[in-house]
Amino acid sequence: MKLKLFLIILSAILIADSKFAQQNYENMAFAGPNGNFVNTGSEIPFSASGKIILFKYKIERSLANQNSWSEVTQLSAPENYSSFLNNIYTLNQQLKDSIPASVLPLELIWKKAKQFERLDSLKYLGNPLIIRMALGVTYLDKETSPNQKYVYKITKLDRDGNSIESFTTNAVSFPGKYQNNLFTIFSKNASDKFIRLTWKADAANSPARFNVFRRENFQDNFSLINPVLIYNSDENQIVVTIVDSLVQKNNTYEYYLLPLDYYQNEGTASDTVTLPAFSFNKIFPPYNIQVEGADSLDGLKLSWSFDNKNDITSLKIFRSVYSEKDFKEIAEVTGFDSIYFDRTAEPMIKYFYYFQINDQFGEVPLSSAKVFGLYQSKQIPPPPFYLHTDSTLTGVKLIWNKPDEYVNTYHIYRNFGNDEILSELSSIKSSDSVIQFIDTTSTLKGDKIYYYSVRAENNSGRLSNFSDTVQVFPKVKAIITTPKLLKGYTLDGKVFLYWENLFPENQNLEGYKVFRKNKANNSSNENFVALFDSLLSPKQNNYVDTSCIAGNDYEYTVKSYDISGAESEYSPYIEITLPTDPVLPPSGLTITNRDNGILIQWDPLISNKIKNVKIFRYERGSEPIQIGNVNADEFQFLDTSTIKDNLYFYFIISVDNYGSESNRSEELGIRRL
């Protein structure tokens, strides 16, 4: 729990102090509010550890541009965990805004420091300023004058006090200046037990920490408090939320944020927010509102019930001749009133009224329902029209048009089972001319058709007939069953595949795709290639691959798809080797002398897998040479390049469609006549 709280506090520091990701000797001194912070390096100066070279840091100071050095201090890391704790507790008292020791994982930090002996190896654990100072790699120099620039020389000393290496820092003077972007209030929420406030600011110049100040009932000065603080940021903005649970019911509180940078310099405070510790959610607006004609007063009588009389400042009454516009305040009464006479109402005009609740700050957290006077309408309103849907990633969006000006409430209906029976899903109030509603019910499934309809309710509580019914597939990702029990075999140079039929258990199944890859490539699923673009029928749980090549080793897998377009994972793949048929040489070889050469002939080829025939010739003592190449449907070749009385030997070879060659045919010899 301590580590989790520490990580929350550290999140702002990690953003604000990204400069420590890499050591830069030209930028190692920084101004604080009461002195200069000097960073010495990444190595933790253990002077009594098991290191081969023991060392400490010597810090010297000079006025800028004078090169007149005086020793400030010598830094070394604490020798043991007890000394490390003493450093932390001492620094907690000295540093104005350090992280409390109670939220730091000190034992883990010390263990990592002893293990690695380098600050950068501690990663986020080494980022808090108090940790750097406690380990002897950062020093706060308070023995300087404000607004005077100083430079520092950092020297690494061995155990005998000899210099190993040194560097000079940048010039620096305190007090430091921190210019943050202004934090403005974004949201506020109050109750009897807590107050929650959220501020926002642009992300540039991110603070490292925040102080929260509060004042109660406008008395005394603001004081520093320690509420729950939640920090979030991205590349565009920073969001800070505080939750103050130490409040008293009905008391009024003021709050503001004070950002600080990594070196405790104060920035520009946020705007101040004022609100009471009271929840208006517990107040129920006026109800049982009645508007009746008061003939004796030449006007209308408004009567109502209201329970929370002591919790508000007043009730304001608004009136208009329109249901949704041009309302004007006509009276303000106390919470204890329950009757008001509108003597300015004119006869035979319908007036609309509503009540507004006001708190002590003039804000308007609640308003009553609108009511009208003159008569009680018994007409059924027209149903919503032009109802249509838009499936979103978060649910199903319904859009429709307002049927008339007296309708402000809508009832949404949907089927919940596998049938088309509609039941009420929700009701909403809206005065917009175009109304939207998003169904984000967790039971929505992407592989199911849903039906929707809407009914309108007018100001008199009358319900319309159902609107047109629409249907939609949600874009909710459906869980599609992966094909199982994939098996296969080879026959006549083809691969026959089959798998378990998923259609009986999923009627929304759209079909399957078969994927293949050559086993010689690699084993990643990314290299599987679909054997066809369209889907197989959902009831076809088999496929014959006719595009495979004899002699290759293949892996096959299958995916299933539903009617919403969702797809399953790859099924477990199977390996299939397509055997190679031997290529046989032509038979029946004969050779005869002809007037213009030697004619080589052979029997017609039986296999339809032979592409061509190669003819070879040689003489005794020489290598065979190819003298011809004919198509498989030719059965002879005339050698016209022979010389009279020479003895020649011939043989032929078959070549199949994949380029594989047969053995030699029988050899025959003949002398050219």
ZAKESE-814744 format. One line per 5 residues: number of its first residue (from 1); for each residue x negated, y, z negated of C-alpha. Coordinates in pm, 1 decimal, padded with zeros to 6 digits. Last residue first. Layout:
NUM	X:Y:Z | ...
//
This chain:
673	-02399.4:-04400.9:09282.8 | -02434.3:-04254.7:08930.7 | -02530.2:-04524.8:08687.4 | -02278.2:-04603.8:08412.2 | -02278.9:-04643.8:08030.8
668	-01989.8:-04675.2:07788.8 | -01972.7:-04575.5:07422.2 | -01681.9:-04667.9:07192.3 | -01506.8:-04370.2:07041.9 | -01695.4:-04146.4:06807.7
663	-01548.6:-04076.1:06466.0 | -01259.7:-03839.8:06444.3 | -01275.9:-03463.2:06401.7 | -01087.7:-03231.3:06162.0 | -00997.6:-02895.4:06311.0
658	-00662.2:-02861.3:06133.3 | -00448.9:-02955.5:06435.0 | -00653.7:-03271.0:06494.2 | -00973.5:-03318.1:06701.5 | -01035.0:-03655.2:06880.2
653	-01388.6:-03756.2:06991.3 | -01517.8:-03905.8:07323.6 | -01814.8:-04121.8:07431.5 | -02031.6:-04137.0:07746.4 | -02370.4:-04280.0:07853.4
648	-02542.5:-04186.7:08181.2 | -02795.0:-04363.9:08406.1 | -02928.9:-04146.5:08688.6 | -02911.9:-04284.9:09045.9 | -02743.6:-03967.9:09179.5
643	-02735.2:-03668.1:08946.9 | -02429.6:-03577.6:08733.4 | -02263.2:-03236.9:08687.4 | -01924.1:-03327.5:08832.6 | -01793.5:-03506.1:08518.7
638	-01422.6:-03559.6:08582.8 | -01205.6:-03576.2:08263.9 | -00910.1:-03796.8:08184.5 | -00615.0:-03841.7:07944.4 | -00457.8:-03495.3:07911.5
633	-00175.9:-03440.4:07656.5 | -00426.4:-03382.1:07375.7 | -00577.6:-03085.6:07552.9 | -00919.8:-03112.6:07714.4 | -01277.3:-03029.7:07608.0
628	-01579.4:-03112.6:07823.7 | -01955.2:-03154.1:07851.4 | -02050.9:-03182.5:07489.5 | -02415.3:-03286.9:07459.8 | -02561.6:-03612.1:07325.8
623	-02932.5:-03596.5:07230.3 | -03199.5:-03739.2:07467.4 | -03408.8:-04060.4:07487.3 | -03160.3:-04244.0:07703.2 | -02920.5:-04006.7:07872.7
618	-02634.3:-03832.5:07700.5 | -02268.1:-03742.7:07745.8 | -01987.3:-03609.1:07519.4 | -01615.8:-03541.4:07587.8 | -01404.0:-03357.1:07327.3
613	-01031.3:-03426.6:07295.3 | -00766.0:-03175.1:07181.7 | -00488.4:-03099.4:06930.9 | -00419.3:-03439.1:06777.1 | -00137.4:-03431.1:06519.4
608	00117.9:-03580.2:06759.1 | -00042.7:-03921.4:06712.0 | -00009.9:-04181.7:06993.6 | -00279.4:-04052.7:07229.2 | -00261.3:-04168.7:07591.9
603	-00531.7:-04426.4:07676.8 | -00868.0:-04310.7:07805.5 | -01036.8:-04192.4:08128.5 | -01382.7:-04063.8:08230.2 | -01431.4:-04003.9:08605.1
598	-01792.5:-03973.6:08727.2 | -01862.9:-03731.5:09009.0 | -01758.6:-03601.8:09351.5 | -01727.7:-03932.3:09538.0 | -01608.0:-04118.6:09233.7
593	-01789.7:-04355.9:09001.9 | -01584.2:-04503.2:08716.1 | -01566.0:-04469.2:08337.1 | -01317.2:-04634.0:08100.0 | -01221.4:-04562.4:07734.3
588	-00918.7:-04759.8:07611.0 | -00898.5:-04588.7:07269.8 | -00900.6:-04224.3:07157.2 | -01068.6:-04159.6:06820.2 | -00860.1:-04175.7:06500.0
583	-00822.1:-03877.6:06262.8 | -00759.4:-04010.3:05911.6 | -00446.8:-03874.4:05742.9 | -00533.4:-03620.2:05466.3 | -00354.6:-03647.0:05134.8
578	-00165.3:-03344.2:04993.3 | -00271.9:-03303.5:04631.4 | -00001.7:-03187.7:04391.0 | -00046.4:-03004.8:04062.5 | 00251.7:-02903.1:03849.1
573	00323.8:-02563.8:03697.8 | 00510.2:-02496.5:03373.7 | 00800.8:-02272.7:03475.9 | 00724.0:-01908.6:03543.2 | 00919.3:-01672.0:03318.2
568	01278.3:-01592.9:03403.1 | 01419.6:-01322.5:03625.6 | 01678.9:-01050.0:03578.9 | 01851.8:-00929.2:03896.1 | 02197.3:-00892.9:03740.0
563	02322.4:-01206.6:03920.8 | 02061.5:-01423.1:03749.5 | 01718.7:-01536.3:03869.6 | 01524.4:-01859.2:03803.6 | 01149.7:-01901.1:03856.5
558	00960.4:-02208.5:03983.2 | 00597.0:-02329.5:03977.9 | 00370.5:-02522.1:04217.7 | -00005.9:-02581.5:04212.7 | -00173.6:-02707.5:04529.2
553	-00476.7:-02920.7:04622.2 | -00546.0:-02917.2:04997.0 | -00623.6:-03220.9:05215.2 | -00324.8:-03182.3:05440.6 | -00194.0:-02830.6:05470.8
548	00133.2:-02715.6:05318.9 | 00393.2:-02527.2:05520.3 | 00663.5:-02794.7:05503.0 | 00746.4:-02740.8:05136.5 | 01073.6:-02920.9:05056.5
543	01286.6:-02769.0:04778.9 | 01507.7:-02890.5:04496.4 | 01744.5:-02748.7:04232.9 | 02002.9:-02626.0:04479.3 | 02305.1:-02529.8:04266.6
538	02192.4:-02171.5:04216.2 | 02134.4:-02150.3:04595.3 | 01773.4:-02075.2:04684.4 | 01679.5:-01710.4:04676.4 | 01549.1:-01502.7:04966.4
533	01186.7:-01410.7:05027.1 | 01026.3:-01752.5:05077.4 | 00720.5:-01948.3:04955.4 | 00658.2:-01702.7:04672.6 | 00287.6:-01658.0:04601.4
528	00118.2:-01753.4:04273.8 | -00198.6:-01550.8:04223.2 | -00069.8:-01352.6:03931.1 | -00004.9:-01679.2:03744.0 | -00379.6:-01702.5:03681.0
523	-00546.0:-02044.0:03736.5 | -00792.1:-01956.7:04010.3 | -00844.2:-02000.5:04388.0 | -00917.5:-02371.4:04459.8 | -00576.3:-02470.5:04327.2
518	-00414.4:-02315.1:04630.5 | -00108.2:-02128.6:04514.6 | 00263.8:-02190.0:04522.7 | 00585.3:-02027.2:04408.1 | 00944.1:-02152.2:04442.9
513	01230.4:-01907.4:04395.1 | 01563.9:-01991.7:04235.7 | 01927.2:-01883.9:04239.5 | 02191.7:-01636.8:04118.9 | 02263.5:-01790.8:03778.3
508	02563.4:-01624.1:03618.3 | 02729.6:-01963.2:03551.6 | 02447.8:-02049.7:03310.8 | 02471.9:-02392.6:03142.4 | 02604.7:-02583.0:03446.4
503	02373.1:-02383.0:03680.1 | 02043.0:-02485.4:03519.8 | 01980.6:-02799.6:03731.4 | 01653.1:-02953.6:03612.6 | 01375.0:-02962.1:03872.9
498	01288.3:-03092.0:04221.8 | 00997.0:-03061.1:04463.7 | 00916.3:-03254.6:04786.2 | 00578.3:-03173.7:04941.9 | 00537.2:-03251.1:05311.7
493	00266.5:-03435.9:05509.0 | 00485.5:-03739.5:05576.4 | 00574.3:-03773.9:05206.3 | 00434.9:-03598.3:04899.4 | 00575.9:-03589.3:04544.8
488	00718.8:-03339.2:04299.1 | 00834.0:-03264.2:03945.3 | 00954.4:-02956.3:03754.0 | 01113.4:-03063.5:03423.5 | 01240.2:-02717.5:03327.4
483	01339.5:-02392.8:03497.8 | 01299.9:-02095.6:03262.3 | 01624.4:-01985.6:03100.2 | 01699.9:-01618.7:03159.9 | 01706.3:-01377.0:02868.6
478	01885.2:-01071.8:03001.9 | 01729.7:-00725.7:03001.5 | 02006.1:-00477.6:02945.6 | 02084.0:-00303.1:03271.0 | 02452.1:-00357.6:03198.4
473	02663.7:-00514.7:03477.2 | 02974.1:-00303.8:03535.9 | 03350.4:-00315.2:03579.5 | 03604.2:-00035.8:03599.6 | 03969.3:-00027.1:03492.0
468	04181.4:00269.1:03600.3 | 04307.5:00473.4:03307.9 | 04532.4:00318.9:03046.6 | 04856.9:00499.7:02964.8 | 04836.3:00813.6:02755.2
463	04845.0:00830.6:02377.5 | 05037.1:01097.2:02184.7 | 04869.3:01240.8:01874.9 | 05017.9:01586.8:01917.0 | 04685.1:01734.8:02022.4
458	04666.7:01488.4:02309.7 | 04518.0:01137.3:02312.7 | 04369.3:01002.8:02634.8 | 04321.5:00633.3:02709.9 | 04005.0:00484.8:02863.9
453	03928.3:00157.7:03048.3 | 03624.0:-00067.2:03065.2 | 03544.1:-00415.9:03198.5 | 03211.8:-00590.5:03138.1 | 03039.5:-00841.5:03368.0
448	02773.0:-01056.0:03200.1 | 02406.5:-01130.5:03271.7 | 02265.9:-00813.0:03117.3 | 02421.2:-00878.8:02780.9 | 02578.4:-00622.5:02551.4
443	02602.6:-00747.6:02191.7 | 02385.5:-00464.3:02056.7 | 02652.8:-00208.3:02142.1 | 02497.4:00089.4:02320.0 | 02815.7:00198.9:02498.8
438	02744.6:00550.3:02623.7 | 03030.6:00801.2:02653.6 | 03054.8:01097.1:02887.8 | 03330.3:01352.9:02939.0 | 03371.6:01598.8:03225.2
433	03596.0:01898.4:03146.9 | 03445.3:01911.6:02800.7 | 03670.4:01934.7:02493.1 | 03542.8:01614.5:02341.4 | 03651.3:01385.4:02061.0
428	03553.0:01019.3:02062.7 | 03714.0:00682.0:02002.2 | 03545.5:00342.7:02004.4 | 03567.9:-00017.1:02127.3 | 03941.9:-00070.4:02151.6
423	04025.0:-00412.0:02296.5 | 04057.6:-00515.3:02662.0 | 04135.9:-00871.7:02776.6 | 03928.8:-00953.4:03088.5 | 03797.6:-01291.8:02974.3
418	03449.9:-01397.0:02859.6 | 03490.5:-01223.6:02527.3 | 03457.4:-00859.7:02418.4 | 03649.3:-00674.6:02689.9 | 03629.5:-00298.0:02661.7
413	03848.1:-00004.2:02556.3 | 03752.4:00360.5:02493.5 | 03995.0:00593.7:02313.0 | 03971.8:00962.0:02396.7 | 04045.8:01275.3:02196.6
408	04054.3:01635.6:02320.3 | 04366.2:01639.8:02539.6 | 04579.9:01954.7:02549.0 | 04395.1:02109.5:02846.0 | 04477.7:01827.0:03085.0
403	04334.9:01500.9:03226.9 | 03965.8:01560.4:03134.0 | 03748.1:01387.3:03391.6 | 03560.1:01061.5:03340.0 | 03209.2:00922.5:03285.4
398	03117.1:00594.3:03117.9 | 02751.2:00509.8:03047.6 | 02661.6:00145.5:02978.3 | 02361.3:00064.9:02757.7 | 02011.9:00189.2:02675.3
393	01846.6:00107.7:03009.6 | 02137.3:00275.3:03188.3 | 02438.1:00143.5:03382.2 | 02641.6:00426.0:03532.1 | 03015.5:00393.1:03527.2
388	03322.4:00556.4:03679.4 | 03655.1:00696.6:03557.7 | 03795.8:00945.0:03811.0 | 04099.4:01016.9:03594.6 | 04179.4:01019.2:03224.4
383	04542.4:00920.8:03160.5 | 04820.7:01182.2:03175.2 | 04948.8:01296.6:02837.1 | 05271.3:01150.1:02697.0 | 05514.7:01431.4:02620.8
378	05659.3:01464.6:02272.3 | 05520.6:01811.8:02203.6 | 05580.3:01952.3:01856.3 | 05683.9:02315.1:01879.1 | 05573.4:02666.9:01805.2
373	05235.1:02609.1:01640.8 | 04909.8:02442.8:01727.9 | 04648.5:02243.9:01540.7 | 04274.2:02214.2:01580.8 | 04083.0:01977.2:01354.8
368	03884.2:02136.1:01077.9 | 03538.5:02283.0:01100.4 | 03221.9:02188.8:00914.2 | 02860.9:02301.7:00863.5 | 02915.0:02671.0:00934.5
363	02632.3:02878.4:00789.7 | 02695.1:03201.1:00602.7 | 02427.4:03128.5:00346.9 | 02672.0:03066.1:00062.5 | 02856.5:02801.2:00264.1
358	03140.3:02850.4:00511.8 | 03416.7:02607.0:00614.6 | 03599.3:02689.3:00940.6 | 03970.6:02628.2:00981.9 | 04150.3:02574.3:01314.4
353	04446.9:02725.4:01492.9 | 04611.2:02705.4:01837.4 | 04903.0:02928.9:01922.2 | 05193.8:02848.0:02155.1 | 05385.2:03160.7:02248.0
348	05765.3:03170.5:02216.2 | 05767.2:03449.1:01953.3 | 05454.8:03655.3:01883.6 | 05214.7:03578.8:01600.4 | 05085.9:03886.4:01415.7
343	05251.6:03791.8:01083.7 | 05030.4:03483.1:01041.1 | 05125.5:03371.7:00690.0 | 04862.8:03172.8:00498.8 | 04911.2:02894.2:00249.3
338	04667.4:02663.1:00060.9 | 04432.5:02906.3:-00116.6 | 04181.4:02766.2:-00369.2 | 03896.1:02750.5:-00118.1 | 03924.6:03122.7:-00068.9
333	04069.9:03294.2:00237.3 | 03928.9:03461.7:00548.6 | 04170.2:03573.9:00821.3 | 04223.1:03629.6:01195.6 | 03892.3:03506.6:01340.2
328	03907.8:03480.0:01717.2 | 03929.2:03174.7:01943.0 | 03883.5:03255.8:02311.6 | 03836.3:02895.1:02423.9 | 03931.9:02530.4:02383.7
323	04303.5:02499.3:02312.6 | 04400.3:02832.8:02453.5 | 04636.7:03085.4:02291.1 | 04371.2:03131.5:02026.5 | 04340.5:03142.1:01645.3
318	04065.7:03112.2:01384.0 | 04102.9:03086.1:01005.1 | 03795.7:03126.7:00783.0 | 03767.9:02927.9:00461.9 | 03542.9:03059.8:00189.0
313	03235.9:03014.8:-00030.5 | 03241.7:02636.5:-00059.7 | 03192.2:02367.1:-00323.7 | 03449.6:02470.3:-00582.2 | 03757.8:02400.8:-00367.1
308	03647.4:02061.9:-00238.0 | 03994.6:01904.3:-00204.4 | 04177.4:02100.1:00067.7 | 04540.1:02062.0:00171.4 | 04705.4:02280.6:00431.2
303	04982.9:02531.7:00504.8 | 05013.5:02776.0:00794.1 | 05334.4:02981.9:00822.9 | 05406.3:03147.9:01154.0 | 05552.8:03489.4:01226.0
298	05857.2:03719.5:01196.2 | 05844.7:03705.4:00816.7 | 06200.5:03580.4:00760.3 | 06169.8:03353.9:01061.6 | 05870.8:03164.1:00929.6
293	05803.3:02908.8:01201.3 | 05591.7:02619.1:01093.4 | 05228.2:02524.3:01137.3 | 05114.4:02233.0:00918.4 | 04760.6:02121.9:00831.6
288	04766.2:01796.6:00638.2 | 04389.1:01830.8:00624.2 | 04129.3:02096.1:00541.4 | 03773.7:01967.1:00594.4 | 03634.5:01681.7:00385.3
283	03320.6:01782.2:00201.7 | 03080.6:01501.1:00120.2 | 02891.3:01550.2:00445.6 | 02829.7:01904.9:00326.5 | 02546.6:01765.4:00119.9
278	02397.7:01996.3:-00141.1 | 02045.6:02080.9:-00242.0 | 02071.2:02434.4:-00103.5 | 01885.7:02579.4:00196.6 | 01609.4:02828.0:00280.2
273	01333.6:02775.1:00537.4 | 01021.7:02993.1:00558.4 | 00835.6:03021.5:00889.9 | 00509.7:02832.4:00905.9 | 00185.9:02959.5:00753.4
268	-00105.1:03063.4:00973.8 | -00425.0:02870.1:00907.9 | -00622.3:02805.2:00589.8 | -00979.0:02678.5:00607.8 | -01019.5:02345.1:00429.1
263	-01313.1:02217.5:00641.6 | -01093.8:01983.6:00844.9 | -00842.4:02258.7:00925.7 | -00557.9:02365.6:00699.3 | -00188.2:02418.5:00778.4
258	00036.6:02602.0:00525.1 | 00397.9:02485.1:00543.1 | 00697.2:02678.7:00404.1 | 00991.8:02604.9:00177.5 | 01274.1:02788.7:-00001.7
253	01517.2:02609.3:-00233.7 | 01869.5:02672.6:-00364.5 | 02009.6:02468.1:-00653.5 | 02340.8:02286.6:-00594.9 | 02204.4:01949.8:-00716.5
248	01851.7:01964.7:-00853.0 | 01557.1:01873.3:-00633.1 | 01257.2:01643.2:-00675.3 | 01332.5:01429.7:-00366.3 | 01147.6:01655.3:-00121.4
243	01111.4:01485.1:00218.9 | 00869.3:01657.4:00456.8 | 00852.2:01619.0:00834.6 | 00569.9:01740.5:01059.2 | 00590.8:01711.5:01439.7
238	00293.2:01809.7:01656.4 | 00335.3:01871.9:02027.7 | 00213.6:01806.3:02381.9 | -00064.9:01544.9:02374.7 | 00112.5:01347.6:02104.1
233	00172.4:01402.6:01735.7 | 00343.8:01258.6:01429.5 | 00300.2:01343.3:01061.0 | 00531.0:01236.4:00778.4 | 00495.3:01408.2:00441.1
228	00656.5:01278.4:00120.0 | 00653.8:01577.1:-00114.2 | 00352.8:01711.1:-00308.7 | 00434.9:02062.3:-00421.2 | 00238.7:02390.3:-00428.3
223	00427.1:02676.7:-00593.4 | 00606.2:02979.9:-00448.7 | 00641.0:03263.9:-00695.7 | 00905.5:03333.6:-00958.5 | 01279.0:03302.6:-00881.2
218	01463.2:03279.8:-00546.2 | 01665.5:02979.9:-00675.0 | 01361.6:02748.7:-00652.0 | 01042.1:02822.6:-00458.9 | 00843.2:02570.4:-00256.0
213	00501.0:02536.9:-00094.6 | 00372.3:02249.6:00120.1 | 00001.2:02220.8:00195.1 | -00089.9:02055.6:00523.7 | -00397.2:01867.8:00643.3
208	-00624.6:01826.7:00946.6 | -00447.6:02083.7:01161.1 | -00423.7:02039.7:01542.4 | -00570.5:02324.0:01747.3 | -00350.5:02248.2:02053.5
203	-00046.8:02022.4:01995.5 | 00219.7:02292.0:02018.7 | 00421.6:02320.5:01697.7 | 00719.9:02152.9:01529.1 | 00869.5:02162.9:01178.6
198	01100.5:01906.8:01017.1 | 01277.6:01944.7:00682.4 | 01438.1:01684.8:00452.6 | 01595.0:01785.3:00121.0 | 01678.5:01522.8:-00140.8
193	01924.4:01409.0:-00407.5 | 02239.1:01619.7:-00370.9 | 02192.7:01630.6:00005.2 | 02011.6:01843.5:00262.4 | 01900.7:01806.5:00622.0
188	01690.9:02045.8:00825.0 | 01573.4:02040.5:01186.5 | 01318.3:02210.1:01411.6 | 01162.4:02478.1:01190.7 | 00872.0:02657.1:01352.4
183	00500.6:02580.1:01312.9 | 00281.6:02852.0:01465.6 | -00018.9:02733.2:01664.6 | -00334.5:02721.4:01455.6 | -00613.8:02976.1:01420.7
178	-00866.4:02867.8:01158.1 | -01134.7:03109.4:01040.5 | -01417.8:03010.8:00811.8 | -01533.2:03223.2:00518.7 | -01822.7:03175.3:00577.0
173	-02117.1:03207.3:00815.1 | -02279.0:02964.3:01058.8 | -02579.6:02941.7:01289.7 | -02626.1:02606.3:01462.6 | -02834.2:02337.9:01302.7
168	-03207.5:02273.4:01308.1 | -03353.3:01924.6:01344.8 | -03591.2:01697.1:01156.8 | -03778.0:01367.8:01181.1 | -03975.9:01134.7:00958.9
163	-04110.2:01398.3:00718.9 | -04315.7:01266.3:00430.5 | -04167.8:01266.2:00081.1 | -04329.4:00940.7:-00022.6 | -04003.0:00743.6:00006.9
158	-03949.7:00877.0:00360.7 | -03795.6:01216.6:00431.1 | -03539.6:01306.5:00704.5 | -03539.7:01681.5:00748.2 | -03230.2:01896.8:00814.2
153	-03306.5:02263.5:00881.2 | -03014.2:02498.5:00825.5 | -02911.6:02825.6:00989.8 | -02736.8:03115.1:00816.9 | -02508.8:03398.6:00924.4
148	-02383.0:03640.9:00657.4 | -02005.6:03701.2:00641.9 | -01995.6:03573.7:00284.2 | -02322.6:03540.7:00091.9 | -02476.4:03202.0:00026.3
143	-02518.3:02971.3:-00271.5 | -02199.0:02772.5:-00196.3 | -02368.0:02516.4:00030.8 | -02132.9:02218.7:00070.5 | -02329.6:01907.9:00173.3
138	-02245.7:01624.4:00414.0 | -02431.6:01291.7:00455.8 | -02472.7:01212.1:00084.8 | -02217.8:00931.9:00048.2 | -01986.4:01142.7:-00175.3
133	-02000.1:01430.3:00075.3 | -01902.4:01212.7:00370.2 | -01626.1:01047.6:00165.4 | -01481.7:01385.4:00052.0 | -01471.7:01506.2:00412.2
128	-01249.7:01215.9:00519.0 | -01381.5:01049.7:00841.2 | -01585.4:00758.7:00709.6 | -01298.3:00511.0:00678.2 | -01189.9:00594.9:01035.4
123	-01503.4:00429.4:01181.8 | -01734.3:00303.7:00903.8 | -01996.4:00224.2:01168.3 | -02021.7:00597.8:01249.6 | -02137.8:00667.5:00893.4
118	-02425.3:00423.4:00905.0 | -02557.0:00203.7:00621.4 | -02369.1:-00094.6:00777.3 | -02306.4:-00324.7:00480.1 | -02356.4:-00072.6:00198.5
113	-02116.4:00172.1:00364.0 | -01866.3:-00105.4:00441.4 | -01856.4:-00217.5:00075.5 | -01831.1:00142.4:-00047.1 | -01536.9:00211.8:00185.0
108	-01358.2:-00110.6:00078.8 | -01395.8:-00023.3:-00290.9 | -01277.8:00333.0:-00229.0 | -00953.5:00251.1:-00044.9 | -00845.8:00617.6:-00087.3
103	-00493.7:00700.6:-00213.4 | -00580.4:00741.1:-00582.0 | -00898.4:00932.8:-00503.6 | -00686.4:01227.6:-00394.6 | -00769.1:01363.8:-00044.8
98	-00947.2:01696.7:-00086.9 | -00771.0:02033.5:-00083.5 | -00959.3:02270.4:-00314.1 | -01279.2:02071.0:-00336.8 | -01444.6:02086.4:-00676.9
93	-01216.4:01865.5:-00885.4 | -01177.5:01592.5:-00623.6 | -01553.3:01628.2:-00564.6 | -01623.1:01518.4:-00921.7 | -01388.8:01219.3:-00890.9
88	-01550.0:01109.5:-00563.8 | -01907.4:01153.2:-00690.4 | -01824.6:00956.6:-01006.4 | -01679.1:00679.4:-00790.9 | -02002.8:00659.9:-00584.4
83	-02206.6:00648.0:-00904.1 | -02002.0:00350.2:-01022.5 | -02036.2:00181.7:-00684.2 | -02414.0:00186.9:-00700.0 | -02721.1:00385.4:-00594.7
78	-02533.2:00690.7:-00471.1 | -02656.3:00813.8:-00130.7 | -02941.0:01061.0:-00110.7 | -02947.1:01434.9:-00053.2 | -03225.5:01682.4:-00124.1
73	-03122.4:02040.2:-00192.7 | -03145.2:02401.9:-00082.0 | -03511.9:02436.9:00012.8 | -03608.6:02778.0:00141.7 | -03695.4:02858.5:00501.6
68	-03788.0:03188.0:00663.1 | -03726.9:03148.1:01036.8 | -03569.3:03496.4:01054.6 | -03321.1:03466.1:01347.7 | -03032.4:03342.4:01124.7
63	-03105.3:03364.8:00753.6 | -03276.9:03049.1:00644.4 | -03176.3:02730.8:00467.0 | -03344.9:02398.1:00397.3 | -03176.3:02060.3:00352.2
58	-03384.9:01752.2:00269.2 | -03227.7:01418.4:00354.5 | -03329.2:01092.2:00188.6 | -03520.2:00786.3:00305.2 | -03598.6:00419.8:00254.1
53	-03756.4:00241.8:00552.4 | -03728.8:-00137.3:00535.6 | -03378.6:-00113.6:00390.6 | -03289.7:-00323.5:00084.2 | -03140.1:-00030.9:-00099.4
48	-03282.2:00231.5:-00336.5 | -03303.4:00542.2:-00116.6 | -02975.8:00492.2:00068.6 | -02945.6:00795.6:00297.0 | -02635.3:00707.0:00506.9
43	-02738.3:00738.2:00871.7 | -02501.9:00941.5:01094.1 | -02659.3:01282.2:01045.3 | -02705.4:01575.9:00808.2 | -02376.5:01765.0:00817.3
38	-02381.4:02105.4:00644.7 | -02058.0:02262.2:00513.5 | -02093.0:02635.9:00449.3 | -01926.5:02816.2:00158.8 | -01601.4:02919.1:-00006.9
33	-01336.7:02905.1:00272.4 | -01535.9:02663.4:00486.5 | -01777.0:02734.7:00770.9 | -01932.3:02455.9:00972.4 | -02288.1:02331.2:01026.5
28	-02371.4:02035.8:01255.6 | -02307.4:02175.1:01603.2 | -02640.3:02176.3:01789.5 | -02732.7:01837.9:01642.6 | -02437.1:01673.6:01818.5
23	-02335.6:01330.4:01685.3 | -02054.4:01164.7:01884.0 | -01705.5:01069.4:01761.9 | -01753.0:01343.4:01501.6 | -01592.6:01599.6:01735.5
18	-01260.7:01413.8:01700.6 | -01199.5:01599.1:01372.0 | -00845.8:01737.0:01416.0 | -00703.5:01419.4:01566.5 | -00857.5:01175.7:01318.1
13	-00781.7:01418.1:01032.8 | -00408.6:01420.5:01119.0 | -00390.3:01040.0:01106.2 | -00590.7:01023.3:00779.6 | -00294.9:01096.3:00551.6
8	-00095.4:00810.9:00711.0 | -00400.9:00582.1:00698.1 | -00448.9:00657.3:00326.8 | -00085.7:00570.4:00256.9 | -00131.3:00232.9:00432.9
3	-00459.2:00170.0:00247.3 | -00290.6:00233.3:-00088.1 | 00000.0:00000.0:00000.0
//
